[in-house]
């Protein structure tokens, strides 16, 4: 990992814990446990630091979802299937893993992303990078459900991504232990509702 990525990761942690107002070069220096002034050497302005955060977030997202031409994803050895029931089962498993991960061990990343999403409403240059990463996620899911032959599959996938993002955020901020079995049932119901038929 290069120094810019290290600092961007520290900045994302600061964003998650302290919000947009808490994001300063000095706070990132402290989080990264490096000499004061180091962050400002790599990211001269706050705008540059925010851009670095967004680019790092996008890169992490793209690494996570993998290549759009590979429907199985980076960590799924089962590969695509022509069986609609099996395809929905695979999709449910991947969605559950994503939501559970975002709400638990990737909680800081989820919170930081929402801080950046809110900031991007006022900064088009940030919005563009985040939108490109979101489009990549949608493309990967499209390959997963292509064999289902559903009308308006793109719109359904956009709805799915919005729903799971909100679900993960609600779990992440609840401050309560996550019931994995109950969460899986909610995810399965959501996937079936959106993709079981017209």
Order of alpha helices (4+ residues) and beta strands (2+ residues): alpha-alpha-alpha-alpha-alpha-alpha-alpha-alpha-alpha
